[in-house]
Amino acid sequence: MYDTGITGSLWLARMDLTDRIERRLKLHDLRVLISVAEAGSMSKAAERLGTAQPALSRSIAELEHALRVRLLDRGPRGVEPTDYGRALIKRGIAIFDELRQSVKDIEFLSDPTAGELQIGAGEAVSNGPVLEVIERLSRQYPRISIHLVTGGVEKLCDDLAARTIEMAVVRLAEPILDRQFIVENLFDDPFVIAASTRNPWARRRRIQLAELADEPWVLLPFDTLAGALVAAGFRASGVEPPRATVFTQSLNVRNRLLATGRFLSALPSLRLPDRQHSLKALPLELPGTRRPVAIITLRARTLSPLAQLFAARVRATIKPFTKAGDPSARTR
């Protein structure tokens, strides 16, 4: 027996929508819409796609007929999507991304030694656990290709939403409340006082923070979020932040100055040294500077097998850092 009430009407409406999608909505037409929106004009999109402009106009007209709404408007700046067009484009990008991912999944499953992965990382963790995972995976699977994007949390979340990266590994300054993301906290990472193993302080087992006040320091500017956190950590220890010889956000400059054996710095404990020199965390931890290191993914996106493998390796690499104890045991 058929429901002739509201439920039946909704069912018929859904069937009508499904029929329109299956019979009239073509992937080619959807790709045309996305291309026109990206190019900002029919002529530029036709050039990019290597086709004639009338063919693009037909594709857009067929989409608008199938959906019964206007998808594009012509304005002084060219062709722009309507609200309906933007809604379709957003989902369309996800559709093509999932299709690309499925092809990559098949390629990786047929040949696990090869594959391509786009990931993002904050600067501190990219030079720590992410670098270690990339090195080990590249040795085990020499034919894989990893595209690493570095940046702040906000930028990497934008990249995740745009589906240009599959996952991000970051040190969070504050919680992420946007429900489109899945945040997996791995480890609460503190800032530690770091020195080269060539620095005389690296041989000391007990150190008072006040003893280091007159040493040469290279620090993040205190007007940055991380720099302000470090300054607050000094004050929480009862010591004023030192007058740094060098203030810089450049990780390369910081590393080079630390490598001389003269300078001290404050670094997240997961920041591993490069291959030209080694660092050691002095037996000190700055109070109040612990922040979670997390893997962030897009809730509506299925991770590829290679991304899942990478995430598993990151978890395994960070696991020893979660053990309680002297922070110097966590920076190698």
Stockholm file with secondary structure:
# STOCKHOLM 1.0

chainA/1-332         MYDTGITGSLWLARMDLTDRIERRLKLHDLRVLISVAEAGSMSKAAERLGTAQPALSRSIAELEHALRVRLLDRGPRGVEPTDYGRALIKRGIAIFDELRQSVKDIEFLSDPTAGELQIGAGEAVSNGPVLEVIERLSRQYPRISIHLVTGGVEKLCDDLAARTIEMAVVRLAEPILDRQFIVENLFDDPFVIAASTRNPWARRRRIQLAELADEPWVLLPFDTLAGALVAAGFRASGVEPPRATVFTQSLNVRNRLLATGRFLSALPSLRLPDRQHSLKALPLELPGTRRPVAIITLRARTLSPLAQLFAARVRATIKPFTKAGDPSARTR
#=GR chainA/1-332 SS CCCCSHHHHHHHHHHHHHHHHHHHCCHHHHHHHHHHHHHSSHHHHHHHHTSCHHHHHHHHHHHHHHHTSCCEEEETTEEEECHHHHHHHHHHHHHHHHHHHHHHHHHHHHCTTEEEEEEEECHHHHTTHHHHHHHHHHHHCTEEEEEEEECCHHHHHHHHHTTSCSEEEEECSSCCCCTTEEEEEEEEECEEEEEETTSGGGGCSCCCGGGGTTSCBEECCTTSHHHHHHHHHHHHTTCCCCCCSEECCCHHHHHHHHHTTSCEEEEETTCCCCSSCCEEEEEEECTTCCEEEEEEEETTSCCCHHHHHHHHHHHHHHGGGGSCSCGGGTCC
#=GC SS_cons         CCCCSHHHHHHHHHHHHHHHHHHHCCHHHHHHHHHHHHHSSHHHHHHHHTSCHHHHHHHHHHHHHHHTSCCEEEETTEEEECHHHHHHHHHHHHHHHHHHHHHHHHHHHHCTTEEEEEEEECHHHHTTHHHHHHHHHHHHCTEEEEEEEECCHHHHHHHHHTTSCSEEEEECSSCCCCTTEEEEEEEEECEEEEEETTSGGGGCSCCCGGGGTTSCBEECCTTSHHHHHHHHHHHHTTCCCCCCSEECCCHHHHHHHHHTTSCEEEEETTCCCCSSCCEEEEEEECTTCCEEEEEEEETTSCCCHHHHHHHHHHHHHHGGGGSCSCGGGTCC
//
